Amino acid sequence: MVSALAVCAVTIVRSHYHDGEDLKVRPVSWAVIGAHFATLVLVALPYPIYLQHRDAIGAHARALYARLGWPSAIIAVSVIMLELFLMYMQARRAMLAQEARDTAERGVEADRADAHAAVGETANAHNEGEDKDEDDWPSTLV
Protein backbone atom coordinates (compact mmCIF):
# COMPACT_ATOMS: atom_id res chain seq x y z
CA MET A 1 0.00 0.00 0.00
CA VAL A 2 2.92 2.34 0.68
CA SER A 3 4.22 1.92 -2.87
CA ALA A 4 0.74 2.53 -4.27
CA LEU A 5 0.41 5.74 -2.28
CA ALA A 6 3.92 6.76 -3.43
CA VAL A 7 2.86 6.36 -7.07
CA CYS A 8 -0.21 8.47 -6.36
CA ALA A 9 1.93 11.15 -4.70
CA VAL A 10 4.38 11.24 -7.63
CA THR A 11 1.59 11.64 -10.18
CA ILE A 12 -0.01 14.44 -8.14
CA VAL A 13 3.31 16.30 -7.82
CA ARG A 14 4.16 15.88 -11.52
CA SER A 15 0.69 17.05 -12.53
CA HIS A 16 1.43 20.47 -10.94
CA TYR A 17 -1.94 20.75 -9.23
CA HIS A 18 -0.31 22.47 -6.26
CA ASP A 19 1.44 25.33 -8.09
CA GLY A 20 -0.89 25.95 -11.02
CA GLU A 21 1.91 25.64 -13.59
CA ASP A 22 -0.18 23.82 -16.19
CA LEU A 23 2.38 24.26 -18.98
CA LYS A 24 5.04 22.32 -17.02
CA VAL A 25 3.05 19.06 -16.93
CA ARG A 26 4.85 16.23 -18.73
CA PRO A 27 3.54 12.79 -19.73
CA VAL A 28 3.61 9.92 -17.25
CA SER A 29 7.15 8.54 -17.14
CA TRP A 30 7.98 4.89 -17.76
CA ALA A 31 9.37 4.69 -14.21
CA VAL A 32 5.95 5.57 -12.80
CA ILE A 33 4.26 3.04 -15.10
CA GLY A 34 6.75 0.39 -13.93
CA ALA A 35 6.12 1.34 -10.31
CA HIS A 36 2.39 0.97 -10.95
CA PHE A 37 2.87 -2.60 -12.21
CA ALA A 38 5.19 -3.40 -9.29
CA THR A 39 2.52 -2.06 -6.93
CA LEU A 40 -0.08 -4.23 -8.64
CA VAL A 41 2.07 -7.32 -8.05
CA LEU A 42 2.91 -6.37 -4.46
CA VAL A 43 -0.74 -5.72 -3.62
CA ALA A 44 -1.99 -8.94 -5.23
CA LEU A 45 0.79 -11.27 -4.02
CA PRO A 46 -0.42 -11.85 -0.41
CA TYR A 47 -3.73 -13.36 -1.53
CA PRO A 48 -2.38 -16.39 -3.46
CA ILE A 49 0.29 -16.86 -0.78
CA TYR A 50 -2.45 -17.03 1.85
CA LEU A 51 -4.45 -19.50 -0.25
CA GLN A 52 -1.38 -21.68 -0.72
CA HIS A 53 -0.41 -21.76 2.98
CA ARG A 54 -3.73 -21.40 4.80
CA ASP A 55 -3.56 -24.95 6.19
CA ALA A 56 -0.23 -24.16 7.90
CA ILE A 57 -1.60 -21.02 9.57
CA GLY A 58 -3.16 -21.22 13.06
CA ALA A 59 -6.93 -21.02 13.50
CA HIS A 60 -6.89 -17.53 15.06
CA ALA A 61 -4.68 -16.04 12.30
CA ARG A 62 -6.70 -17.82 9.61
CA ALA A 63 -9.95 -16.35 11.01
CA LEU A 64 -8.36 -12.89 11.04
CA TYR A 65 -7.19 -13.24 7.42
CA ALA A 66 -10.60 -14.59 6.37
CA ARG A 67 -12.39 -11.70 8.06
CA LEU A 68 -10.07 -8.99 6.66
CA GLY A 69 -9.60 -10.54 3.20
CA TRP A 70 -12.51 -8.91 1.39
CA PRO A 71 -12.15 -5.44 2.94
CA SER A 72 -8.41 -5.43 2.20
CA ALA A 73 -9.05 -6.56 -1.40
CA ILE A 74 -11.58 -3.76 -1.86
CA ILE A 75 -9.11 -1.21 -0.49
CA ALA A 76 -6.30 -2.62 -2.67
CA VAL A 77 -8.40 -2.46 -5.84
CA SER A 78 -9.52 1.07 -4.92
CA VAL A 79 -5.94 2.27 -4.51
CA ILE A 80 -4.91 0.63 -7.81
CA MET A 81 -7.86 2.36 -9.52
CA LEU A 82 -6.81 5.65 -7.91
CA GLU A 83 -3.32 5.18 -9.37
CA LEU A 84 -4.79 4.59 -12.83
CA PHE A 85 -7.08 7.61 -12.52
CA LEU A 86 -4.25 9.92 -11.42
CA MET A 87 -1.96 8.65 -14.19
CA TYR A 88 -4.77 9.27 -16.71
CA MET A 89 -5.28 12.79 -15.37
CA GLN A 90 -1.54 13.52 -15.58
CA ALA A 91 -1.44 12.24 -19.17
CA ARG A 92 -4.48 14.34 -20.07
CA ARG A 93 -3.01 17.47 -18.48
CA ALA A 94 0.28 16.80 -20.28
CA MET A 95 -1.54 16.53 -23.60
CA LEU A 96 -3.35 19.83 -22.99
CA ALA A 97 -0.10 21.47 -21.89
CA GLN A 98 1.65 20.27 -25.05
CA GLU A 99 -1.17 21.68 -27.19
CA ALA A 100 -0.96 25.01 -25.33
CA ARG A 101 2.83 25.14 -25.79
CA ASP A 102 2.47 24.34 -29.51
CA THR A 103 -0.23 26.99 -29.94
CA ALA A 104 1.88 29.58 -28.12
CA GLU A 105 4.89 28.68 -30.25
CA ARG A 106 2.86 28.98 -33.46
CA GLY A 107 1.54 32.34 -32.23
CA VAL A 108 5.07 33.63 -31.65
CA GLU A 109 6.12 32.44 -35.11
CA ALA A 110 3.06 34.11 -36.67
CA ASP A 111 3.83 37.35 -34.81
CA ARG A 112 7.40 37.24 -36.12
CA ALA A 113 6.13 36.64 -39.66
CA ASP A 114 3.64 39.51 -39.32
CA ALA A 115 6.36 41.83 -38.01
CA HIS A 116 8.66 40.81 -40.84
CA ALA A 117 5.86 41.41 -43.38
CA ALA A 118 5.10 44.81 -41.81
CA VAL A 119 8.76 45.82 -42.15
CA GLY A 120 8.64 44.74 -45.80
CA GLU A 121 5.43 46.75 -46.39
CA THR A 122 7.00 49.82 -44.78
CA ALA A 123 10.00 49.51 -47.07
CA ASN A 124 7.67 49.14 -50.06
CA ALA A 125 5.71 52.21 -48.95
CA HIS A 126 8.93 54.23 -48.84
CA ASN A 127 9.80 53.00 -52.31
CA GLU A 128 6.32 53.85 -53.60
CA GLY A 129 6.70 57.42 -52.39
CA GLU A 130 9.65 58.00 -54.67
CA ASP A 131 9.27 60.37 -57.59
CA LYS A 132 8.62 58.42 -60.74
CA ASP A 133 8.13 61.42 -63.00
CA GLU A 134 10.52 61.96 -65.81
CA ASP A 135 11.16 65.54 -64.73
CA ASP A 136 13.78 66.34 -62.13
CA TRP A 137 11.39 68.18 -59.83
CA PRO A 138 10.51 66.35 -56.62
CA SER A 139 6.81 65.66 -56.30
CA THR A 140 6.53 65.26 -52.55
CA LEU A 141 4.03 66.97 -50.32
CA VAL A 142 5.33 69.30 -47.66
Chimera marker file (.cmm) of the C-alpha trace (Angstrom):
<marker_set name="trace">
<marker id="1" x="0.000" y="0.000" z="0.000" r="1" g="1" b="0" radius="0.5"/>
<marker id="2" x="2.921" y="2.344" z="0.684" r="1" g="1" b="0" radius="0.5"/>
<marker id="3" x="4.224" y="1.917" z="-2.868" r="1" g="1" b="0" radius="0.5"/>
<marker id="4" x="0.736" y="2.528" z="-4.273" r="1" g="1" b="0" radius="0.5"/>
<marker id="5" x="0.410" y="5.736" z="-2.281" r="1" g="1" b="0" radius="0.5"/>
<marker id="6" x="3.915" y="6.758" z="-3.426" r="1" g="1" b="0" radius="0.5"/>
<marker id="7" x="2.862" y="6.355" z="-7.073" r="1" g="1" b="0" radius="0.5"/>
<marker id="8" x="-0.211" y="8.472" z="-6.357" r="1" g="1" b="0" radius="0.5"/>
<marker id="9" x="1.927" y="11.148" z="-4.703" r="1" g="1" b="0" radius="0.5"/>
<marker id="10" x="4.379" y="11.236" z="-7.630" r="1" g="1" b="0" radius="0.5"/>
<marker id="11" x="1.588" y="11.643" z="-10.181" r="1" g="1" b="0" radius="0.5"/>
<marker id="12" x="-0.008" y="14.443" z="-8.143" r="1" g="1" b="0" radius="0.5"/>
<marker id="13" x="3.312" y="16.304" z="-7.824" r="1" g="1" b="0" radius="0.5"/>
<marker id="14" x="4.164" y="15.882" z="-11.517" r="1" g="1" b="0" radius="0.5"/>
<marker id="15" x="0.689" y="17.053" z="-12.531" r="1" g="1" b="0" radius="0.5"/>
<marker id="16" x="1.430" y="20.467" z="-10.944" r="1" g="1" b="0" radius="0.5"/>
<marker id="17" x="-1.943" y="20.753" z="-9.225" r="1" g="1" b="0" radius="0.5"/>
<marker id="18" x="-0.307" y="22.469" z="-6.264" r="1" g="1" b="0" radius="0.5"/>
<marker id="19" x="1.435" y="25.330" z="-8.086" r="1" g="1" b="0" radius="0.5"/>
<marker id="20" x="-0.892" y="25.954" z="-11.017" r="1" g="1" b="0" radius="0.5"/>
<marker id="21" x="1.909" y="25.642" z="-13.589" r="1" g="1" b="0" radius="0.5"/>
<marker id="22" x="-0.182" y="23.824" z="-16.190" r="1" g="1" b="0" radius="0.5"/>
<marker id="23" x="2.378" y="24.256" z="-18.981" r="1" g="1" b="0" radius="0.5"/>
<marker id="24" x="5.037" y="22.321" z="-17.022" r="1" g="1" b="0" radius="0.5"/>
<marker id="25" x="3.051" y="19.061" z="-16.925" r="1" g="1" b="0" radius="0.5"/>
<marker id="26" x="4.849" y="16.235" z="-18.732" r="1" g="1" b="0" radius="0.5"/>
<marker id="27" x="3.540" y="12.790" z="-19.726" r="1" g="1" b="0" radius="0.5"/>
<marker id="28" x="3.612" y="9.916" z="-17.253" r="1" g="1" b="0" radius="0.5"/>
<marker id="29" x="7.154" y="8.538" z="-17.140" r="1" g="1" b="0" radius="0.5"/>
<marker id="30" x="7.978" y="4.893" z="-17.755" r="1" g="1" b="0" radius="0.5"/>
<marker id="31" x="9.367" y="4.692" z="-14.212" r="1" g="1" b="0" radius="0.5"/>
<marker id="32" x="5.946" y="5.570" z="-12.796" r="1" g="1" b="0" radius="0.5"/>
<marker id="33" x="4.259" y="3.042" z="-15.097" r="1" g="1" b="0" radius="0.5"/>
<marker id="34" x="6.750" y="0.391" z="-13.926" r="1" g="1" b="0" radius="0.5"/>
<marker id="35" x="6.120" y="1.344" z="-10.306" r="1" g="1" b="0" radius="0.5"/>
<marker id="36" x="2.389" y="0.969" z="-10.947" r="1" g="1" b="0" radius="0.5"/>
<marker id="37" x="2.872" y="-2.603" z="-12.209" r="1" g="1" b="0" radius="0.5"/>
<marker id="38" x="5.191" y="-3.396" z="-9.288" r="1" g="1" b="0" radius="0.5"/>
<marker id="39" x="2.520" y="-2.065" z="-6.935" r="1" g="1" b="0" radius="0.5"/>
<marker id="40" x="-0.079" y="-4.226" z="-8.638" r="1" g="1" b="0" radius="0.5"/>
<marker id="41" x="2.070" y="-7.321" z="-8.055" r="1" g="1" b="0" radius="0.5"/>
<marker id="42" x="2.907" y="-6.365" z="-4.456" r="1" g="1" b="0" radius="0.5"/>
<marker id="43" x="-0.742" y="-5.716" z="-3.619" r="1" g="1" b="0" radius="0.5"/>
<marker id="44" x="-1.992" y="-8.941" z="-5.226" r="1" g="1" b="0" radius="0.5"/>
<marker id="45" x="0.787" y="-11.275" z="-4.020" r="1" g="1" b="0" radius="0.5"/>
<marker id="46" x="-0.422" y="-11.848" z="-0.413" r="1" g="1" b="0" radius="0.5"/>
<marker id="47" x="-3.733" y="-13.361" z="-1.532" r="1" g="1" b="0" radius="0.5"/>
<marker id="48" x="-2.376" y="-16.386" z="-3.460" r="1" g="1" b="0" radius="0.5"/>
<marker id="49" x="0.287" y="-16.861" z="-0.779" r="1" g="1" b="0" radius="0.5"/>
<marker id="50" x="-2.450" y="-17.032" z="1.848" r="1" g="1" b="0" radius="0.5"/>
<marker id="51" x="-4.450" y="-19.502" z="-0.246" r="1" g="1" b="0" radius="0.5"/>
<marker id="52" x="-1.376" y="-21.683" z="-0.717" r="1" g="1" b="0" radius="0.5"/>
<marker id="53" x="-0.407" y="-21.758" z="2.983" r="1" g="1" b="0" radius="0.5"/>
<marker id="54" x="-3.729" y="-21.398" z="4.804" r="1" g="1" b="0" radius="0.5"/>
<marker id="55" x="-3.560" y="-24.953" z="6.193" r="1" g="1" b="0" radius="0.5"/>
<marker id="56" x="-0.230" y="-24.165" z="7.898" r="1" g="1" b="0" radius="0.5"/>
<marker id="57" x="-1.601" y="-21.019" z="9.572" r="1" g="1" b="0" radius="0.5"/>
<marker id="58" x="-3.165" y="-21.220" z="13.059" r="1" g="1" b="0" radius="0.5"/>
<marker id="59" x="-6.931" y="-21.016" z="13.496" r="1" g="1" b="0" radius="0.5"/>
<marker id="60" x="-6.886" y="-17.529" z="15.061" r="1" g="1" b="0" radius="0.5"/>
<marker id="61" x="-4.682" y="-16.038" z="12.297" r="1" g="1" b="0" radius="0.5"/>
<marker id="62" x="-6.705" y="-17.823" z="9.608" r="1" g="1" b="0" radius="0.5"/>
<marker id="63" x="-9.951" y="-16.351" z="11.009" r="1" g="1" b="0" radius="0.5"/>
<marker id="64" x="-8.356" y="-12.886" z="11.040" r="1" g="1" b="0" radius="0.5"/>
<marker id="65" x="-7.191" y="-13.240" z="7.420" r="1" g="1" b="0" radius="0.5"/>
<marker id="66" x="-10.597" y="-14.594" z="6.368" r="1" g="1" b="0" radius="0.5"/>
<marker id="67" x="-12.388" y="-11.698" z="8.063" r="1" g="1" b="0" radius="0.5"/>
<marker id="68" x="-10.066" y="-8.991" z="6.665" r="1" g="1" b="0" radius="0.5"/>
<marker id="69" x="-9.603" y="-10.542" z="3.205" r="1" g="1" b="0" radius="0.5"/>
<marker id="70" x="-12.510" y="-8.908" z="1.387" r="1" g="1" b="0" radius="0.5"/>
<marker id="71" x="-12.149" y="-5.438" z="2.938" r="1" g="1" b="0" radius="0.5"/>
<marker id="72" x="-8.406" y="-5.431" z="2.199" r="1" g="1" b="0" radius="0.5"/>
<marker id="73" x="-9.055" y="-6.561" z="-1.398" r="1" g="1" b="0" radius="0.5"/>
<marker id="74" x="-11.580" y="-3.760" z="-1.860" r="1" g="1" b="0" radius="0.5"/>
<marker id="75" x="-9.113" y="-1.207" z="-0.489" r="1" g="1" b="0" radius="0.5"/>
<marker id="76" x="-6.304" y="-2.624" z="-2.665" r="1" g="1" b="0" radius="0.5"/>
<marker id="77" x="-8.397" y="-2.463" z="-5.838" r="1" g="1" b="0" radius="0.5"/>
<marker id="78" x="-9.524" y="1.067" z="-4.921" r="1" g="1" b="0" radius="0.5"/>
<marker id="79" x="-5.935" y="2.265" z="-4.514" r="1" g="1" b="0" radius="0.5"/>
<marker id="80" x="-4.913" y="0.633" z="-7.815" r="1" g="1" b="0" radius="0.5"/>
<marker id="81" x="-7.862" y="2.361" z="-9.525" r="1" g="1" b="0" radius="0.5"/>
<marker id="82" x="-6.812" y="5.654" z="-7.906" r="1" g="1" b="0" radius="0.5"/>
<marker id="83" x="-3.320" y="5.183" z="-9.372" r="1" g="1" b="0" radius="0.5"/>
<marker id="84" x="-4.788" y="4.593" z="-12.831" r="1" g="1" b="0" radius="0.5"/>
<marker id="85" x="-7.078" y="7.615" z="-12.523" r="1" g="1" b="0" radius="0.5"/>
<marker id="86" x="-4.248" y="9.921" z="-11.417" r="1" g="1" b="0" radius="0.5"/>
<marker id="87" x="-1.960" y="8.647" z="-14.192" r="1" g="1" b="0" radius="0.5"/>
<marker id="88" x="-4.765" y="9.269" z="-16.710" r="1" g="1" b="0" radius="0.5"/>
<marker id="89" x="-5.276" y="12.794" z="-15.370" r="1" g="1" b="0" radius="0.5"/>
<marker id="90" x="-1.542" y="13.519" z="-15.584" r="1" g="1" b="0" radius="0.5"/>
<marker id="91" x="-1.443" y="12.236" z="-19.173" r="1" g="1" b="0" radius="0.5"/>
<marker id="92" x="-4.478" y="14.342" z="-20.066" r="1" g="1" b="0" radius="0.5"/>
<marker id="93" x="-3.009" y="17.468" z="-18.482" r="1" g="1" b="0" radius="0.5"/>
<marker id="94" x="0.281" y="16.795" z="-20.282" r="1" g="1" b="0" radius="0.5"/>
<marker id="95" x="-1.544" y="16.527" z="-23.604" r="1" g="1" b="0" radius="0.5"/>
<marker id="96" x="-3.346" y="19.832" z="-22.992" r="1" g="1" b="0" radius="0.5"/>
<marker id="97" x="-0.096" y="21.470" z="-21.888" r="1" g="1" b="0" radius="0.5"/>
<marker id="98" x="1.648" y="20.269" z="-25.053" r="1" g="1" b="0" radius="0.5"/>
<marker id="99" x="-1.169" y="21.677" z="-27.188" r="1" g="1" b="0" radius="0.5"/>
<marker id="100" x="-0.963" y="25.006" z="-25.333" r="1" g="1" b="0" radius="0.5"/>
<marker id="101" x="2.827" y="25.137" z="-25.791" r="1" g="1" b="0" radius="0.5"/>
<marker id="102" x="2.465" y="24.343" z="-29.505" r="1" g="1" b="0" radius="0.5"/>
<marker id="103" x="-0.234" y="26.987" z="-29.937" r="1" g="1" b="0" radius="0.5"/>
<marker id="104" x="1.876" y="29.578" z="-28.118" r="1" g="1" b="0" radius="0.5"/>
<marker id="105" x="4.885" y="28.675" z="-30.250" r="1" g="1" b="0" radius="0.5"/>
<marker id="106" x="2.858" y="28.985" z="-33.461" r="1" g="1" b="0" radius="0.5"/>
<marker id="107" x="1.538" y="32.341" z="-32.234" r="1" g="1" b="0" radius="0.5"/>
<marker id="108" x="5.072" y="33.628" z="-31.652" r="1" g="1" b="0" radius="0.5"/>
<marker id="109" x="6.123" y="32.444" z="-35.108" r="1" g="1" b="0" radius="0.5"/>
<marker id="110" x="3.058" y="34.108" z="-36.667" r="1" g="1" b="0" radius="0.5"/>
<marker id="111" x="3.833" y="37.349" z="-34.813" r="1" g="1" b="0" radius="0.5"/>
<marker id="112" x="7.395" y="37.243" z="-36.125" r="1" g="1" b="0" radius="0.5"/>
<marker id="113" x="6.134" y="36.637" z="-39.660" r="1" g="1" b="0" radius="0.5"/>
<marker id="114" x="3.644" y="39.509" z="-39.323" r="1" g="1" b="0" radius="0.5"/>
<marker id="115" x="6.360" y="41.827" z="-38.010" r="1" g="1" b="0" radius="0.5"/>
<marker id="116" x="8.655" y="40.812" z="-40.843" r="1" g="1" b="0" radius="0.5"/>
<marker id="117" x="5.863" y="41.411" z="-43.378" r="1" g="1" b="0" radius="0.5"/>
<marker id="118" x="5.103" y="44.812" z="-41.810" r="1" g="1" b="0" radius="0.5"/>
<marker id="119" x="8.759" y="45.824" z="-42.147" r="1" g="1" b="0" radius="0.5"/>
<marker id="120" x="8.637" y="44.739" z="-45.795" r="1" g="1" b="0" radius="0.5"/>
<marker id="121" x="5.432" y="46.753" z="-46.392" r="1" g="1" b="0" radius="0.5"/>
<marker id="122" x="6.997" y="49.825" z="-44.782" r="1" g="1" b="0" radius="0.5"/>
<marker id="123" x="9.996" y="49.512" z="-47.073" r="1" g="1" b="0" radius="0.5"/>
<marker id="124" x="7.671" y="49.145" z="-50.056" r="1" g="1" b="0" radius="0.5"/>
<marker id="125" x="5.708" y="52.211" z="-48.953" r="1" g="1" b="0" radius="0.5"/>
<marker id="126" x="8.926" y="54.227" z="-48.843" r="1" g="1" b="0" radius="0.5"/>
<marker id="127" x="9.801" y="53.003" z="-52.314" r="1" g="1" b="0" radius="0.5"/>
<marker id="128" x="6.320" y="53.853" z="-53.605" r="1" g="1" b="0" radius="0.5"/>
<marker id="129" x="6.704" y="57.424" z="-52.387" r="1" g="1" b="0" radius="0.5"/>
<marker id="130" x="9.651" y="57.995" z="-54.668" r="1" g="1" b="0" radius="0.5"/>
<marker id="131" x="9.269" y="60.368" z="-57.586" r="1" g="1" b="0" radius="0.5"/>
<marker id="132" x="8.622" y="58.422" z="-60.739" r="1" g="1" b="0" radius="0.5"/>
<marker id="133" x="8.130" y="61.419" z="-62.998" r="1" g="1" b="0" radius="0.5"/>
<marker id="134" x="10.523" y="61.959" z="-65.810" r="1" g="1" b="0" radius="0.5"/>
<marker id="135" x="11.161" y="65.543" z="-64.732" r="1" g="1" b="0" radius="0.5"/>
<marker id="136" x="13.777" y="66.337" z="-62.128" r="1" g="1" b="0" radius="0.5"/>
<marker id="137" x="11.387" y="68.175" z="-59.832" r="1" g="1" b="0" radius="0.5"/>
<marker id="138" x="10.508" y="66.354" z="-56.622" r="1" g="1" b="0" radius="0.5"/>
<marker id="139" x="6.815" y="65.657" z="-56.304" r="1" g="1" b="0" radius="0.5"/>
<marker id="140" x="6.529" y="65.258" z="-52.550" r="1" g="1" b="0" radius="0.5"/>
<marker id="141" x="4.025" y="66.972" z="-50.320" r="1" g="1" b="0" radius="0.5"/>
<marker id="142" x="5.333" y="69.299" z="-47.656" r="1" g="1" b="0" radius="0.5"/>
<link id1="1" id2="2" r="1" g="1" b="0" radius="0.2"/>
<link id1="2" id2="3" r="1" g="1" b="0" radius="0.2"/>
<link id1="3" id2="4" r="1" g="1" b="0" radius="0.2"/>
<link id1="4" id2="5" r="1" g="1" b="0" radius="0.2"/>
<link id1="5" id2="6" r="1" g="1" b="0" radius="0.2"/>
<link id1="6" id2="7" r="1" g="1" b="0" radius="0.2"/>
<link id1="7" id2="8" r="1" g="1" b="0" radius="0.2"/>
<link id1="8" id2="9" r="1" g="1" b="0" radius="0.2"/>
<link id1="9" id2="10" r="1" g="1" b="0" radius="0.2"/>
<link id1="10" id2="11" r="1" g="1" b="0" radius="0.2"/>
<link id1="11" id2="12" r="1" g="1" b="0" radius="0.2"/>
<link id1="12" id2="13" r="1" g="1" b="0" radius="0.2"/>
<link id1="13" id2="14" r="1" g="1" b="0" radius="0.2"/>
<link id1="14" id2="15" r="1" g="1" b="0" radius="0.2"/>
<link id1="15" id2="16" r="1" g="1" b="0" radius="0.2"/>
<link id1="16" id2="17" r="1" g="1" b="0" radius="0.2"/>
<link id1="17" id2="18" r="1" g="1" b="0" radius="0.2"/>
<link id1="18" id2="19" r="1" g="1" b="0" radius="0.2"/>
<link id1="19" id2="20" r="1" g="1" b="0" radius="0.2"/>
<link id1="20" id2="21" r="1" g="1" b="0" radius="0.2"/>
<link id1="21" id2="22" r="1" g="1" b="0" radius="0.2"/>
<link id1="22" id2="23" r="1" g="1" b="0" radius="0.2"/>
<link id1="23" id2="24" r="1" g="1" b="0" radius="0.2"/>
<link id1="24" id2="25" r="1" g="1" b="0" radius="0.2"/>
<link id1="25" id2="26" r="1" g="1" b="0" radius="0.2"/>
<link id1="26" id2="27" r="1" g="1" b="0" radius="0.2"/>
<link id1="27" id2="28" r="1" g="1" b="0" radius="0.2"/>
<link id1="28" id2="29" r="1" g="1" b="0" radius="0.2"/>
<link id1="29" id2="30" r="1" g="1" b="0" radius="0.2"/>
<link id1="30" id2="31" r="1" g="1" b="0" radius="0.2"/>
<link id1="31" id2="32" r="1" g="1" b="0" radius="0.2"/>
<link id1="32" id2="33" r="1" g="1" b="0" radius="0.2"/>
<link id1="33" id2="34" r="1" g="1" b="0" radius="0.2"/>
<link id1="34" id2="35" r="1" g="1" b="0" radius="0.2"/>
<link id1="35" id2="36" r="1" g="1" b="0" radius="0.2"/>
<link id1="36" id2="37" r="1" g="1" b="0" radius="0.2"/>
<link id1="37" id2="38" r="1" g="1" b="0" radius="0.2"/>
<link id1="38" id2="39" r="1" g="1" b="0" radius="0.2"/>
<link id1="39" id2="40" r="1" g="1" b="0" radius="0.2"/>
<link id1="40" id2="41" r="1" g="1" b="0" radius="0.2"/>
<link id1="41" id2="42" r="1" g="1" b="0" radius="0.2"/>
<link id1="42" id2="43" r="1" g="1" b="0" radius="0.2"/>
<link id1="43" id2="44" r="1" g="1" b="0" radius="0.2"/>
<link id1="44" id2="45" r="1" g="1" b="0" radius="0.2"/>
<link id1="45" id2="46" r="1" g="1" b="0" radius="0.2"/>
<link id1="46" id2="47" r="1" g="1" b="0" radius="0.2"/>
<link id1="47" id2="48" r="1" g="1" b="0" radius="0.2"/>
<link id1="48" id2="49" r="1" g="1" b="0" radius="0.2"/>
<link id1="49" id2="50" r="1" g="1" b="0" radius="0.2"/>
<link id1="50" id2="51" r="1" g="1" b="0" radius="0.2"/>
<link id1="51" id2="52" r="1" g="1" b="0" radius="0.2"/>
<link id1="52" id2="53" r="1" g="1" b="0" radius="0.2"/>
<link id1="53" id2="54" r="1" g="1" b="0" radius="0.2"/>
<link id1="54" id2="55" r="1" g="1" b="0" radius="0.2"/>
<link id1="55" id2="56" r="1" g="1" b="0" radius="0.2"/>
<link id1="56" id2="57" r="1" g="1" b="0" radius="0.2"/>
<link id1="57" id2="58" r="1" g="1" b="0" radius="0.2"/>
<link id1="58" id2="59" r="1" g="1" b="0" radius="0.2"/>
<link id1="59" id2="60" r="1" g="1" b="0" radius="0.2"/>
<link id1="60" id2="61" r="1" g="1" b="0" radius="0.2"/>
<link id1="61" id2="62" r="1" g="1" b="0" radius="0.2"/>
<link id1="62" id2="63" r="1" g="1" b="0" radius="0.2"/>
<link id1="63" id2="64" r="1" g="1" b="0" radius="0.2"/>
<link id1="64" id2="65" r="1" g="1" b="0" radius="0.2"/>
<link id1="65" id2="66" r="1" g="1" b="0" radius="0.2"/>
<link id1="66" id2="67" r="1" g="1" b="0" radius="0.2"/>
<link id1="67" id2="68" r="1" g="1" b="0" radius="0.2"/>
<link id1="68" id2="69" r="1" g="1" b="0" radius="0.2"/>
<link id1="69" id2="70" r="1" g="1" b="0" radius="0.2"/>
<link id1="70" id2="71" r="1" g="1" b="0" radius="0.2"/>
<link id1="71" id2="72" r="1" g="1" b="0" radius="0.2"/>
<link id1="72" id2="73" r="1" g="1" b="0" radius="0.2"/>
<link id1="73" id2="74" r="1" g="1" b="0" radius="0.2"/>
<link id1="74" id2="75" r="1" g="1" b="0" radius="0.2"/>
<link id1="75" id2="76" r="1" g="1" b="0" radius="0.2"/>
<link id1="76" id2="77" r="1" g="1" b="0" radius="0.2"/>
<link id1="77" id2="78" r="1" g="1" b="0" radius="0.2"/>
<link id1="78" id2="79" r="1" g="1" b="0" radius="0.2"/>
<link id1="79" id2="80" r="1" g="1" b="0" radius="0.2"/>
<link id1="80" id2="81" r="1" g="1" b="0" radius="0.2"/>
<link id1="81" id2="82" r="1" g="1" b="0" radius="0.2"/>
<link id1="82" id2="83" r="1" g="1" b="0" radius="0.2"/>
<link id1="83" id2="84" r="1" g="1" b="0" radius="0.2"/>
<link id1="84" id2="85" r="1" g="1" b="0" radius="0.2"/>
<link id1="85" id2="86" r="1" g="1" b="0" radius="0.2"/>
<link id1="86" id2="87" r="1" g="1" b="0" radius="0.2"/>
<link id1="87" id2="88" r="1" g="1" b="0" radius="0.2"/>
<link id1="88" id2="89" r="1" g="1" b="0" radius="0.2"/>
<link id1="89" id2="90" r="1" g="1" b="0" radius="0.2"/>
<link id1="90" id2="91" r="1" g="1" b="0" radius="0.2"/>
<link id1="91" id2="92" r="1" g="1" b="0" radius="0.2"/>
<link id1="92" id2="93" r="1" g="1" b="0" radius="0.2"/>
<link id1="93" id2="94" r="1" g="1" b="0" radius="0.2"/>
<link id1="94" id2="95" r="1" g="1" b="0" radius="0.2"/>
<link id1="95" id2="96" r="1" g="1" b="0" radius="0.2"/>
<link id1="96" id2="97" r="1" g="1" b="0" radius="0.2"/>
<link id1="97" id2="98" r="1" g="1" b="0" radius="0.2"/>
<link id1="98" id2="99" r="1" g="1" b="0" radius="0.2"/>
<link id1="99" id2="100" r="1" g="1" b="0" radius="0.2"/>
<link id1="100" id2="101" r="1" g="1" b="0" radius="0.2"/>
<link id1="101" id2="102" r="1" g="1" b="0" radius="0.2"/>
<link id1="102" id2="103" r="1" g="1" b="0" radius="0.2"/>
<link id1="103" id2="104" r="1" g="1" b="0" radius="0.2"/>
<link id1="104" id2="105" r="1" g="1" b="0" radius="0.2"/>
<link id1="105" id2="106" r="1" g="1" b="0" radius="0.2"/>
<link id1="106" id2="107" r="1" g="1" b="0" radius="0.2"/>
<link id1="107" id2="108" r="1" g="1" b="0" radius="0.2"/>
<link id1="108" id2="109" r="1" g="1" b="0" radius="0.2"/>
<link id1="109" id2="110" r="1" g="1" b="0" radius="0.2"/>
<link id1="110" id2="111" r="1" g="1" b="0" radius="0.2"/>
<link id1="111" id2="112" r="1" g="1" b="0" radius="0.2"/>
<link id1="112" id2="113" r="1" g="1" b="0" radius="0.2"/>
<link id1="113" id2="114" r="1" g="1" b="0" radius="0.2"/>
<link id1="114" id2="115" r="1" g="1" b="0" radius="0.2"/>
<link id1="115" id2="116" r="1" g="1" b="0" radius="0.2"/>
<link id1="116" id2="117" r="1" g="1" b="0" radius="0.2"/>
<link id1="117" id2="118" r="1" g="1" b="0" radius="0.2"/>
<link id1="118" id2="119" r="1" g="1" b="0" radius="0.2"/>
<link id1="119" id2="120" r="1" g="1" b="0" radius="0.2"/>
<link id1="120" id2="121" r="1" g="1" b="0" radius="0.2"/>
<link id1="121" id2="122" r="1" g="1" b="0" radius="0.2"/>
<link id1="122" id2="123" r="1" g="1" b="0" radius="0.2"/>
<link id1="123" id2="124" r="1" g="1" b="0" radius="0.2"/>
<link id1="124" id2="125" r="1" g="1" b="0" radius="0.2"/>
<link id1="125" id2="126" r="1" g="1" b="0" radius="0.2"/>
<link id1="126" id2="127" r="1" g="1" b="0" radius="0.2"/>
<link id1="127" id2="128" r="1" g="1" b="0" radius="0.2"/>
<link id1="128" id2="129" r="1" g="1" b="0" radius="0.2"/>
<link id1="129" id2="130" r="1" g="1" b="0" radius="0.2"/>
<link id1="130" id2="131" r="1" g="1" b="0" radius="0.2"/>
<link id1="131" id2="132" r="1" g="1" b="0" radius="0.2"/>
<link id1="132" id2="133" r="1" g="1" b="0" radius="0.2"/>
<link id1="133" id2="134" r="1" g="1" b="0" radius="0.2"/>
<link id1="134" id2="135" r="1" g="1" b="0" radius="0.2"/>
<link id1="135" id2="136" r="1" g="1" b="0" radius="0.2"/>
<link id1="136" id2="137" r="1" g="1" b="0" radius="0.2"/>
<link id1="137" id2="138" r="1" g="1" b="0" radius="0.2"/>
<link id1="138" id2="139" r="1" g="1" b="0" radius="0.2"/>
<link id1="139" id2="140" r="1" g="1" b="0" radius="0.2"/>
<link id1="140" id2="141" r="1" g="1" b="0" radius="0.2"/>
<link id1="141" id2="142" r="1" g="1" b="0" radius="0.2"/>
</marker_set>
